[in-house]
Amino acid sequence: MIPPLDQDVVNKIAAGEIIVAPMHALKELIENAVDAGSTSLEIVVKDGGLKLLQITDNGHGINYEKKDDLPILCERFTTSKLKAFEDLTSIGTYGFRGEALASISHIAHLTVTTKTAESSCAYRAHYADGKLVPAKPGKSADPTPCAGRGGTQITVEDLFYNIRQRQKAFKSHSEEYAKILDVVGRYAVHCQGVAFSSKKHGDSAMGISVPSNATTVDRIRQIYGTAVANELIEFDVSDDRLGFKASGWTSNANYHVKKTAILLFINHRSVESSAIKQAIQRMYSTFLPKGGHPFIYLSLDIEPQRVDVNVHPTKREVNFLNEDEIIEVITNTIATQLSKVDTSRTFMTQSLLPGTKVATISTSATTASRTPNTPSVTKARNESSLVRTDPSVRKITSMLPPSATNLDTALSSHLDPIYTLDTAREPISCRLTTVKELRAAVRAEMHSNLTEVFASHTYVGLVDSFRRIVAIQSGVKLYLIDYGKICNEYFYQVGLTDFANFGSITFEPPLDIDSLVRSAVEIERRNPPEDQSQVDDGAISWETIPKIVTQQLIQRREMLSEYFCLDISEEGQLLGIPLLVKGYLPSLAKLPRFLMRLGPCVDWTDEQKCFETFLGELASFYAPEQLPNEECLSKGKGKSADTASEPVVAEARLPAETSDTSKENDGLVLRREQLARMLEHILFPAFRARLVATKDLLQGVTEVADLKGLYRVFERC
């Protein structure tokens, strides 16, 4: 028999998850005070918050005379900020679960003194284990009237008094007080129009004191010092399509510290984000000296329906849609602002004291004899462990005149403008169980070492566009990558991650599906399988395949449009196809075969199989095509026998074939240049940020050089 836990044990376990340290208790109390409309917060701390933690505000107060809220104040899940679960999608307050005060009352002695504007006096109540208790034995537990000012004062005494193990874990009261000041400082910087003061119990000096009318820069100056406040630059960016607005202050290139100081607020909630922190550090690596880190205050406002705030017991983390895209926009904006002001550097100098002799540098031979005998301690460098390429260092190609404009002009003159791009679709949250299971299957197959290789790689260059091979470097190793295989897996993962949230490539005018499928069928008919035993004599005739596939797609056009952005009209016209990655366009010469395979190669009978097979075909369509190299062209071949099933295209357009060989070769050159640019600047940076490398991808990765191995070889010579 498995007995249920006692309710007191359950409450203490929950309280230990929410209130991990005094700083977490104070964070909850500060957020409650700001939610109550306070413009002044006074905080008193004793013994690092373990003995006493008191916060006094001038907010609305808690109504006792009319609404009788004080008796249920510390019961779990009692809150005025949330009524239905759906309200979480539009929550605009700090708190919403109603667990903070309840958790504190189970692990500390809690006293609440409050007065509303309508009340004639203040009321004081004492709580333990979520219930009202008398101030002294033998007295009534009901709130008692007392003198007090408008607002609420919450006093927390003897925190963790009944959890001795947790109490003993706090070794230093000074360390806990420093953490409390860090929390207070963060909210003092962010909460405009709110005065903050914090001090130790019995001390007259304030640890933090910020007036309500102080600006953001003044608040940073008073809390973090003048050195950083004098080197701040402001940034502001918004994007209606991604549904966010970001603003804040960041240090310029003249200021750097040993550890990144980031004050991050998402929808006015102090949170942590390793993705944002790492992106900012990578961006600053080009502006700061080695080992230098910035200071940044970032306030990120995202539409509430795009944010999931209920993912962490202490609300320290949140999830939101389009995280990578939003981070990229923010870091690009900060980098632009830094480049505008990064025209000079400031260096610290020291004046010589009066009478000090100026040291001179002697070039005579006797200099060596006057050198002190103390040997200099220099750590020996192991050459075989040095990384030869740093992704933060500029490449020589970036110093050449930009040719992108010329390439785009050449492409636009060579190809007909038959499509337009649309990325303004309103994002939605996918809650389909089948999609979540497919995502979990990808995570289960993740290869950690290979994922790390792609996450830290440096792109070297395109090796062979026919065999679809590029070279990358990770650490001190050089790899050859089958980018066709990697792209196929990446686009499949993008299809799962951004399910039902794709952009759109709209065709103008629309394309006839029957004609496209018919052209693909004709190609298949000309290139039958080498093994004739695979051909079924009772199979459907070639002439009926286009009509059957077209009818299947028309019948499922609503589902295809909603989930995959594949827009089809009732007349069988292809209006648009999904856009998976912004800035990357698939080869449209592969479109007929893609549409043809949607008929027999997609399992339309089972939801999970349907999504899996459709996204597999979509990924194959998006994977870069093989381009014939000079050897293939000299032999008059456009493809090899082992790749006959996949068309090798010379142009990224429909329809296609031209008898002019020189024009075809020009198209190949342009497409190869375009592909090389998209691989370096779009696809492989995307792999670095989002690819989950699975075990199957090991077949597409070959290690060709290891710096340590090369040193061992040359040492033998």
Legacy VTK file of the C-alpha trace (Angstrom):
# vtk DataFile Version 3.0
C-alpha trace
ASCII
DATASET POLYDATA
POINTS 717 float
0.000 0.000 0.000
1.257 3.456 -0.885
-0.093 5.939 1.691
-0.588 9.601 0.769
1.708 12.152 2.379
0.473 14.204 5.266
-0.691 17.653 4.141
1.825 19.365 6.417
4.664 17.449 4.726
3.303 18.358 1.287
3.165 22.048 2.191
6.713 22.081 3.546
8.079 20.331 0.441
6.300 22.858 -1.792
7.561 25.727 0.343
11.133 24.436 0.073
10.869 24.473 -3.743
9.549 28.022 -3.942
11.549 29.641 -1.109
15.071 28.300 -1.582
16.872 31.165 0.184
15.985 34.508 1.839
16.529 36.278 -1.482
13.674 34.252 -3.030
11.313 35.189 -0.223
12.211 38.855 -0.676
11.748 38.609 -4.454
8.189 37.341 -3.974
7.410 40.087 -1.456
8.827 42.822 -3.728
6.723 41.600 -6.652
3.581 41.542 -4.493
4.290 45.094 -3.335
4.794 46.379 -6.884
1.609 44.578 -7.999
-0.214 46.472 -5.236
0.705 49.825 -6.810
3.414 50.799 -4.354
5.668 53.780 -5.030
7.959 53.267 -2.032
9.499 50.092 -0.594
11.507 49.928 2.630
13.395 46.723 3.391
15.041 45.741 6.684
17.228 42.637 6.984
18.815 40.876 9.957
21.306 38.015 9.799
21.077 37.783 6.042
17.284 37.557 6.154
17.217 34.396 8.250
16.389 36.150 11.509
14.326 39.036 10.117
13.098 40.056 6.689
10.716 43.013 6.656
9.272 44.926 3.705
7.026 47.965 4.024
5.144 49.488 1.075
2.568 52.224 0.491
0.347 50.242 -1.878
-3.388 49.566 -1.875
-3.315 47.410 1.228
-5.388 44.300 1.996
-9.070 44.832 2.670
-10.322 43.227 5.892
-13.379 45.231 6.880
-15.350 44.625 3.648
-13.853 41.656 1.808
-12.475 39.672 4.744
-9.284 38.809 2.814
-6.892 38.500 5.773
-8.132 35.099 7.063
-7.405 33.373 3.726
-4.340 35.428 2.837
-1.839 32.615 3.455
-3.816 29.695 2.121
-2.293 27.990 -0.912
-3.594 28.952 -4.359
-5.581 31.963 -3.191
-4.982 34.870 -5.550
-6.849 37.807 -7.045
-4.729 37.754 -10.226
-5.944 34.544 -11.830
-9.343 32.902 -12.186
-9.041 30.417 -15.083
-6.074 28.537 -16.532
-6.553 30.411 -19.810
-5.753 33.651 -17.950
-2.088 32.572 -17.946
-1.929 33.473 -21.638
-2.637 37.119 -20.821
-1.167 37.461 -17.323
0.242 40.913 -16.730
1.206 40.750 -13.042
4.274 39.341 -11.296
2.428 36.791 -9.191
-0.333 34.462 -10.259
-0.175 31.192 -8.281
-0.959 32.436 -4.772
1.810 30.339 -3.186
4.380 32.876 -1.961
2.865 33.918 1.367
1.521 30.397 1.951
5.002 28.928 1.460
6.618 31.485 3.737
4.061 30.829 6.503
4.994 27.119 6.535
8.717 27.744 7.127
8.742 31.032 9.106
6.767 33.195 11.526
4.781 35.638 9.398
3.169 38.900 10.505
1.118 41.151 8.236
0.104 44.720 9.081
-2.059 46.437 6.465
-4.272 49.465 5.969
-6.351 50.493 2.968
-7.296 54.041 2.041
-10.933 53.436 3.102
-10.060 51.826 6.434
-10.093 53.884 9.623
-7.205 51.898 11.154
-4.661 49.252 10.310
-5.020 45.532 11.069
-2.326 43.120 12.198
-2.473 39.365 11.675
-0.113 36.491 12.544
0.192 33.332 10.457
1.614 29.834 10.776
1.143 26.902 8.409
-1.168 28.956 6.213
-3.634 29.847 8.976
-4.264 32.695 11.380
-2.697 32.144 14.802
-2.847 34.277 17.980
-0.001 36.635 18.725
0.263 35.099 22.212
-1.193 31.868 23.626
-4.703 32.274 24.947
-5.599 35.220 22.739
-7.835 35.362 19.679
-6.367 34.559 16.271
-8.482 37.192 14.527
-6.713 40.237 13.062
-6.432 43.003 15.613
-6.804 46.747 14.888
-3.706 48.871 15.403
-2.094 52.123 14.370
-0.446 52.106 10.964
0.078 53.970 7.739
-1.454 53.196 4.370
-0.026 50.129 2.676
1.244 46.786 3.918
4.128 45.702 6.126
5.125 42.038 5.981
7.524 40.724 8.623
9.180 37.317 8.176
11.000 36.022 11.274
13.060 32.888 11.866
13.090 31.730 8.258
13.575 27.929 7.940
13.227 27.514 11.696
11.607 24.093 11.154
13.994 22.966 8.366
17.310 22.755 10.191
19.196 21.222 7.262
18.343 24.177 5.049
19.212 26.656 7.788
22.643 25.097 8.349
23.402 25.279 4.623
23.686 29.074 4.815
27.278 29.543 5.962
27.578 33.324 5.831
25.008 35.984 6.721
27.020 38.521 4.753
26.792 36.399 1.616
23.010 36.121 1.912
22.740 39.863 2.507
24.767 40.491 -0.648
22.332 38.308 -2.610
19.420 40.262 -1.142
21.023 43.541 -2.215
21.455 42.090 -5.713
17.718 41.315 -5.927
16.780 44.739 -4.573
19.206 46.419 -6.972
17.751 44.666 -10.006
14.191 45.719 -9.221
15.332 49.193 -8.201
16.823 49.676 -11.678
13.781 48.320 -13.479
10.828 49.702 -11.512
10.567 53.301 -12.636
8.683 55.616 -10.267
9.254 53.354 -7.255
11.587 54.313 -4.411
13.705 51.553 -2.849
15.663 51.491 0.386
17.366 48.544 2.046
19.453 48.317 5.201
20.561 45.979 7.953
18.520 45.937 11.139
19.975 48.401 13.632
22.159 50.215 11.094
21.552 53.820 10.165
23.416 53.537 6.844
21.457 52.352 3.830
22.744 49.501 1.699
20.630 50.779 -1.212
18.672 54.007 -1.433
16.984 55.103 -4.673
14.436 57.961 -4.883
11.247 57.480 -6.894
12.074 60.221 -9.424
15.517 58.829 -10.352
16.133 57.965 -13.999
17.377 54.556 -15.102
20.960 55.814 -15.501
20.849 57.448 -12.066
19.597 54.205 -10.536
22.428 52.263 -12.191
24.906 54.899 -10.961
23.723 54.666 -7.355
23.638 50.866 -7.284
26.440 49.746 -9.613
28.727 52.753 -9.545
29.748 55.762 -11.598
32.272 53.832 -13.696
29.595 51.867 -15.520
27.006 54.667 -15.543
29.372 56.972 -17.469
29.874 54.397 -20.235
26.257 53.420 -20.957
24.509 53.611 -24.312
20.778 53.254 -24.824
19.111 50.874 -27.265
15.508 50.330 -28.310
14.053 47.869 -30.831
10.645 46.379 -31.620
9.140 43.965 -34.129
5.390 43.646 -34.623
5.716 40.340 -36.472
7.621 38.722 -33.612
5.451 40.576 -31.091
8.142 42.059 -28.862
9.700 45.328 -27.777
13.120 45.570 -26.146
14.854 48.510 -24.519
17.652 49.056 -22.071
21.158 50.303 -21.443
24.447 48.563 -22.148
28.091 49.403 -21.575
30.293 50.517 -24.455
33.772 49.286 -25.362
35.453 51.492 -22.724
33.977 49.457 -19.852
34.481 45.793 -19.116
34.497 43.571 -16.045
35.611 40.019 -15.318
32.058 38.620 -15.288
29.056 39.502 -17.409
26.510 41.530 -15.438
23.092 41.182 -17.065
19.852 42.531 -15.627
17.182 40.740 -17.656
13.476 41.432 -17.291
10.918 39.662 -19.498
7.470 41.221 -19.151
8.805 43.046 -16.051
9.790 39.763 -14.384
13.415 39.250 -13.325
14.521 36.041 -15.057
17.617 34.269 -16.308
18.307 33.132 -19.858
21.503 31.333 -20.799
20.670 31.749 -24.505
20.450 35.542 -24.234
23.559 35.723 -22.059
25.656 33.620 -24.444
24.462 35.582 -27.484
25.417 38.884 -25.836
28.833 37.541 -24.828
29.520 36.334 -28.372
28.492 39.699 -29.785
30.690 41.641 -27.314
33.731 39.445 -28.028
34.427 41.590 -31.110
34.382 44.829 -29.077
36.040 43.961 -25.757
39.539 42.644 -24.972
39.995 38.992 -24.146
38.529 38.227 -20.730
36.394 41.382 -20.715
32.641 41.219 -20.168
29.882 43.847 -20.414
27.158 45.256 -18.200
23.664 45.263 -19.683
20.168 46.064 -18.494
17.558 44.604 -20.846
13.791 44.982 -20.538
11.992 42.680 -22.963
8.235 43.052 -23.428
6.612 40.144 -25.297
2.937 39.687 -26.043
1.557 37.621 -23.106
0.053 34.939 -25.351
3.535 34.167 -26.693
5.059 33.597 -23.227
4.752 30.618 -20.871
5.496 31.907 -17.366
4.557 28.722 -15.507
7.709 26.673 -16.153
9.725 27.153 -12.934
8.741 27.004 -9.223
10.459 30.317 -8.464
9.428 31.838 -11.851
13.147 32.291 -12.575
12.770 31.084 -16.164
10.162 31.607 -18.872
9.654 30.204 -22.360
8.590 32.286 -25.349
8.037 31.804 -29.065
10.633 32.735 -31.697
13.410 32.898 -29.095
16.287 32.631 -31.578
14.871 35.272 -33.908
14.205 37.738 -31.086
17.695 37.267 -29.627
19.248 37.826 -33.053
17.337 41.090 -33.559
18.363 42.366 -30.107
22.057 41.490 -30.470
22.196 43.020 -33.954
20.670 46.234 -32.602
23.177 46.419 -29.735
26.063 45.716 -32.121
24.882 48.544 -34.371
24.726 50.952 -31.437
28.188 49.896 -30.281
29.669 50.413 -33.721
28.295 53.966 -33.811
30.018 55.021 -30.602
33.098 52.802 -30.835
35.267 55.544 -32.322
37.619 56.006 -29.354
38.911 54.119 -26.363
39.666 55.415 -22.881
42.755 54.221 -20.995
43.632 54.775 -17.342
46.910 56.638 -16.664
48.759 57.456 -13.475
50.660 60.664 -12.761
54.212 60.453 -11.434
54.802 61.599 -7.871
57.044 64.675 -7.424
60.723 63.768 -7.416
60.230 60.402 -9.091
62.869 59.559 -11.680
61.634 58.613 -15.114
62.728 55.142 -16.144
64.655 54.967 -19.413
65.174 52.050 -21.754
68.803 51.235 -22.397
69.875 49.571 -25.620
73.482 48.902 -24.580
74.913 45.461 -24.173
75.149 45.947 -20.408
71.374 45.957 -20.074
71.275 42.218 -19.660
73.691 42.371 -16.717
71.419 44.807 -14.877
68.323 42.649 -15.389
67.034 41.193 -12.105
67.820 37.534 -11.577
64.210 36.737 -10.691
62.978 34.423 -13.430
59.741 35.397 -15.114
56.967 32.872 -14.686
55.551 32.233 -18.141
53.254 29.329 -18.775
54.496 27.233 -21.644
52.177 27.163 -24.605
51.315 23.809 -26.094
51.194 24.551 -29.807
49.214 21.395 -30.553
46.327 22.629 -28.376
45.968 26.038 -30.001
42.835 26.683 -32.019
43.865 28.205 -35.327
40.486 29.727 -36.189
38.265 31.851 -33.977
34.693 32.516 -35.197
34.795 35.952 -33.589
37.761 37.028 -35.752
37.082 38.637 -39.122
37.803 36.598 -42.224
39.831 37.939 -45.107
36.764 37.711 -47.370
35.010 40.315 -45.223
37.707 42.834 -46.199
37.037 42.416 -49.919
34.538 44.615 -51.770
31.024 43.227 -51.241
29.758 41.275 -54.225
26.363 40.298 -52.840
24.616 43.137 -54.631
26.143 42.174 -57.966
25.188 38.554 -57.409
21.620 39.436 -56.531
21.372 41.639 -59.597
22.660 38.876 -61.816
20.270 36.358 -60.318
17.276 38.647 -60.617
18.071 39.321 -64.281
18.576 35.631 -64.984
15.430 34.387 -63.204
11.829 35.438 -63.548
10.260 36.983 -60.398
7.631 34.253 -59.964
7.285 34.389 -56.168
7.081 36.738 -53.190
7.961 36.099 -49.533
5.592 36.517 -46.593
6.842 36.123 -43.004
4.101 38.078 -41.217
1.958 35.118 -40.194
0.635 35.330 -36.628
2.435 32.717 -34.466
0.354 30.115 -32.663
1.221 27.637 -29.929
1.207 23.972 -30.993
-0.262 21.603 -28.403
-0.650 18.501 -30.590
0.514 15.380 -28.743
1.785 13.771 -31.940
4.075 16.720 -32.675
5.405 16.673 -29.101
6.128 12.942 -29.433
8.034 13.522 -32.675
10.068 16.275 -30.999
10.817 13.940 -28.079
11.965 11.256 -30.523
14.492 13.680 -32.005
15.805 14.615 -28.561
16.100 10.933 -27.635
18.379 10.338 -30.642
20.632 13.323 -29.897
24.386 12.733 -30.068
25.884 15.111 -27.490
29.433 15.294 -28.870
28.299 15.848 -32.441
25.815 18.493 -31.336
28.663 20.282 -29.556
30.769 20.109 -32.729
28.089 21.952 -34.700
27.377 24.386 -31.850
31.022 25.505 -31.697
32.098 25.065 -35.304
33.704 27.524 -37.679
32.689 27.382 -41.318
35.731 26.877 -43.594
34.301 26.624 -47.090
32.471 24.724 -49.801
34.505 21.744 -51.030
32.322 20.027 -53.639
28.857 21.161 -54.708
28.218 17.914 -56.597
28.953 15.592 -53.678
27.535 18.261 -51.338
30.569 18.514 -49.063
31.800 21.439 -46.971
34.652 21.777 -44.495
34.217 23.011 -40.936
36.534 23.320 -37.947
35.642 22.584 -34.341
38.333 22.984 -31.730
41.575 21.661 -33.219
39.853 19.266 -35.611
38.846 19.636 -39.253
35.764 17.849 -40.582
34.221 17.196 -43.985
30.440 17.467 -43.769
27.781 16.038 -46.057
25.658 19.165 -45.954
22.861 17.487 -47.921
22.319 14.987 -45.098
22.730 17.612 -42.385
20.328 20.018 -44.113
17.748 17.271 -44.486
17.770 16.597 -40.726
17.862 20.306 -39.864
14.853 21.191 -42.013
12.943 18.256 -40.528
13.664 19.613 -37.030
12.649 23.131 -38.115
9.393 21.658 -39.370
8.743 20.183 -35.909
9.927 23.217 -33.949
8.006 25.799 -35.998
5.045 23.525 -36.712
2.082 25.588 -38.011
4.219 28.758 -37.753
5.985 28.797 -41.114
6.342 31.750 -43.411
5.071 31.565 -46.958
6.497 31.685 -50.486
3.617 32.953 -52.623
3.610 32.305 -56.363
2.478 35.039 -58.744
0.765 33.822 -60.853
-0.262 30.511 -59.211
1.160 27.278 -60.588
-0.937 24.404 -61.926
-0.364 21.337 -59.738
-1.455 18.862 -62.394
1.103 20.211 -64.859
3.889 20.160 -62.283
3.139 16.600 -61.198
2.835 15.517 -64.819
6.339 16.839 -65.576
7.738 14.975 -62.535
5.983 11.771 -63.593
7.482 12.095 -67.067
10.998 12.333 -65.565
10.348 9.270 -63.411
9.039 7.459 -66.447
12.240 8.197 -68.389
14.398 6.981 -65.494
12.860 3.679 -64.312
14.425 1.780 -61.378
17.491 -0.267 -62.286
15.973 -3.233 -60.482
12.935 -4.029 -62.660
11.701 -6.467 -60.013
10.617 -3.449 -57.960
8.085 -2.482 -60.629
4.576 -3.703 -59.845
2.745 -4.878 -62.947
-0.594 -4.107 -61.296
0.412 -0.584 -60.316
-1.508 2.521 -61.329
-0.759 3.709 -64.845
1.532 6.695 -65.340
-1.239 8.741 -66.985
-3.552 8.616 -63.946
-0.960 9.535 -61.291
-1.138 13.354 -61.784
-4.908 13.402 -61.434
-4.893 11.178 -58.308
-2.175 13.239 -56.574
-3.886 16.530 -57.438
-7.205 15.312 -56.029
-5.541 14.142 -52.819
-3.945 17.539 -52.270
-7.166 19.430 -53.057
-9.130 17.298 -50.580
-6.632 18.052 -47.794
-5.909 21.661 -48.680
-7.353 23.076 -45.400
-5.120 20.891 -43.253
-2.108 21.560 -45.474
-2.671 25.312 -45.232
-3.199 25.355 -41.448
-0.292 23.105 -40.448
2.235 23.474 -43.288
1.426 26.768 -45.081
0.964 24.800 -48.326
-1.792 26.865 -49.949
-3.855 25.198 -52.687
-6.984 26.535 -54.378
-10.124 24.539 -55.104
-9.178 24.536 -58.795
-5.854 22.798 -58.093
-3.636 25.883 -58.294
-0.558 26.063 -56.078
-0.731 29.453 -54.354
2.208 29.129 -51.977
4.642 26.794 -50.224
6.112 27.006 -46.695
9.161 29.169 -45.935
11.244 27.328 -43.321
14.292 29.591 -42.940
14.311 33.305 -43.585
16.832 34.177 -46.285
17.044 30.658 -47.731
15.091 29.559 -50.817
14.906 25.944 -51.973
15.555 24.941 -55.548
12.220 25.350 -57.300
13.311 22.822 -59.922
12.654 20.190 -57.238
9.067 21.394 -56.737
7.385 19.022 -59.261
8.960 15.953 -57.688
8.072 17.194 -54.200
4.401 17.544 -55.148
4.357 14.169 -56.884
5.805 12.370 -53.828
3.164 13.869 -51.527
0.722 11.381 -53.006
2.339 7.948 -52.549
5.027 8.779 -49.938
2.886 10.452 -47.253
0.800 8.301 -44.908
-2.493 10.194 -44.834
-4.259 7.631 -42.606
-2.400 8.208 -39.311
-1.823 11.665 -37.819
1.683 11.087 -36.447
2.853 9.190 -39.529
1.320 11.893 -41.718
3.241 14.670 -39.987
6.471 12.648 -39.940
6.365 11.621 -43.604
5.192 15.027 -44.852
7.939 16.857 -42.971
10.422 14.300 -44.292
9.406 15.075 -47.872
9.460 18.811 -47.132
12.980 18.510 -45.698
14.133 16.624 -48.805
12.681 19.378 -50.983
14.456 22.078 -48.971
17.825 20.317 -48.879
20.249 21.973 -51.350
20.409 20.279 -54.723
23.517 18.726 -56.252
25.224 21.016 -58.733
27.396 19.470 -61.457
31.052 20.432 -61.205
33.476 21.026 -64.050
34.296 17.322 -64.294
30.638 16.425 -64.776
30.135 19.172 -67.341
33.212 18.104 -69.314
31.760 14.599 -69.538
28.375 15.979 -70.562
26.648 14.658 -67.447
24.248 16.432 -65.185
24.060 13.630 -62.645
25.576 10.334 -61.759
23.957 6.948 -61.654
23.692 6.832 -57.908
21.849 10.146 -57.778
19.456 9.643 -60.643
16.481 9.822 -58.320
17.280 13.432 -57.468
17.389 16.034 -60.225
20.543 18.112 -60.530
19.477 21.572 -61.552
21.241 24.333 -63.330
18.780 27.044 -62.430
16.585 27.837 -59.435
13.412 28.415 -61.413
10.531 26.763 -63.213
10.126 25.431 -65.844
13.512 25.219 -67.118
15.315 23.583 -69.892
17.182 25.744 -72.375
19.153 24.676 -75.379
21.685 27.399 -74.946
24.657 25.718 -73.246
26.429 28.964 -72.389
23.317 30.326 -70.706
23.002 27.080 -68.731
26.613 27.308 -67.591
26.070 30.919 -66.513
23.091 29.778 -64.491
25.170 27.080 -62.818
27.856 29.582 -61.859
25.298 31.956 -60.368
23.507 29.191 -58.502
26.796 27.838 -57.137
27.758 31.295 -55.850
24.308 31.741 -54.341
24.467 28.316 -52.693
27.944 28.973 -51.263
26.732 32.248 -49.783
23.602 30.686 -48.249
25.608 27.816 -46.757
28.096 30.156 -45.080
25.835 32.977 -43.955
22.435 31.324 -43.409
22.449 27.548 -43.031
25.576 26.823 -40.989
24.980 29.736 -38.572
21.501 28.253 -38.137
23.049 24.833 -37.435
25.215 26.424 -34.774
22.163 27.872 -33.033
19.440 25.247 -33.451
20.616 21.890 -34.786
20.188 18.839 -32.563
22.661 16.425 -34.128
21.261 12.885 -34.074
23.219 9.652 -34.174
22.335 9.064 -37.830
24.272 12.186 -38.807
27.547 10.516 -37.822
27.515 8.924 -41.273
27.717 12.380 -42.843
30.659 13.651 -40.760
34.275 12.677 -41.477
37.238 13.862 -39.428
40.109 14.603 -41.810
42.650 16.370 -39.603
43.530 16.731 -35.945
46.133 19.289 -34.954
47.518 17.095 -32.178
47.758 14.133 -34.550
49.546 16.236 -37.161
52.096 17.347 -34.576
52.790 13.717 -33.680
53.331 12.904 -37.361
55.735 15.799 -37.964
57.637 15.098 -34.742
58.710 11.763 -36.245
60.167 13.434 -39.337
LINES 1 718
717 0 1 2 3 4 5 6 7 8 9 10 11 12 13 14 15 16 17 18 19 20 21 22 23 24 25 26 27 28 29 30 31 32 33 34 35 36 37 38 39 40 41 42 43 44 45 46 47 48 49 50 51 52 53 54 55 56 57 58 59 60 61 62 63 64 65 66 67 68 69 70 71 72 73 74 75 76 77 78 79 80 81 82 83 84 85 86 87 88 89 90 91 92 93 94 95 96 97 98 99 100 101 102 103 104 105 106 107 108 109 110 111 112 113 114 115 116 117 118 119 120 121 122 123 124 125 126 127 128 129 130 131 132 133 134 135 136 137 138 139 140 141 142 143 144 145 146 147 148 149 150 151 152 153 154 155 156 157 158 159 160 161 162 163 164 165 166 167 168 169 170 171 172 173 174 175 176 177 178 179 180 181 182 183 184 185 186 187 188 189 190 191 192 193 194 195 196 197 198 199 200 201 202 203 204 205 206 207 208 209 210 211 212 213 214 215 216 217 218 219 220 221 222 223 224 225 226 227 228 229 230 231 232 233 234 235 236 237 238 239 240 241 242 243 244 245 246 247 248 249 250 251 252 253 254 255 256 257 258 259 260 261 262 263 264 265 266 267 268 269 270 271 272 273 274 275 276 277 278 279 280 281 282 283 284 285 286 287 288 289 290 291 292 293 294 295 296 297 298 299 300 301 302 303 304 305 306 307 308 309 310 311 312 313 314 315 316 317 318 319 320 321 322 323 324 325 326 327 328 329 330 331 332 333 334 335 336 337 338 339 340 341 342 343 344 345 346 347 348 349 350 351 352 353 354 355 356 357 358 359 360 361 362 363 364 365 366 367 368 369 370 371 372 373 374 375 376 377 378 379 380 381 382 383 384 385 386 387 388 389 390 391 392 393 394 395 396 397 398 399 400 401 402 403 404 405 406 407 408 409 410 411 412 413 414 415 416 417 418 419 420 421 422 423 424 425 426 427 428 429 430 431 432 433 434 435 436 437 438 439 440 441 442 443 444 445 446 447 448 449 450 451 452 453 454 455 456 457 458 459 460 461 462 463 464 465 466 467 468 469 470 471 472 473 474 475 476 477 478 479 480 481 482 483 484 485 486 487 488 489 490 491 492 493 494 495 496 497 498 499 500 501 502 503 504 505 506 507 508 509 510 511 512 513 514 515 516 517 518 519 520 521 522 523 524 525 526 527 528 529 530 531 532 533 534 535 536 537 538 539 540 541 542 543 544 545 546 547 548 549 550 551 552 553 554 555 556 557 558 559 560 561 562 563 564 565 566 567 568 569 570 571 572 573 574 575 576 577 578 579 580 581 582 583 584 585 586 587 588 589 590 591 592 593 594 595 596 597 598 599 600 601 602 603 604 605 606 607 608 609 610 611 612 613 614 615 616 617 618 619 620 621 622 623 624 625 626 627 628 629 630 631 632 633 634 635 636 637 638 639 640 641 642 643 644 645 646 647 648 649 650 651 652 653 654 655 656 657 658 659 660 661 662 663 664 665 666 667 668 669 670 671 672 673 674 675 676 677 678 679 680 681 682 683 684 685 686 687 688 689 690 691 692 693 694 695 696 697 698 699 700 701 702 703 704 705 706 707 708 709 710 711 712 713 714 715 716
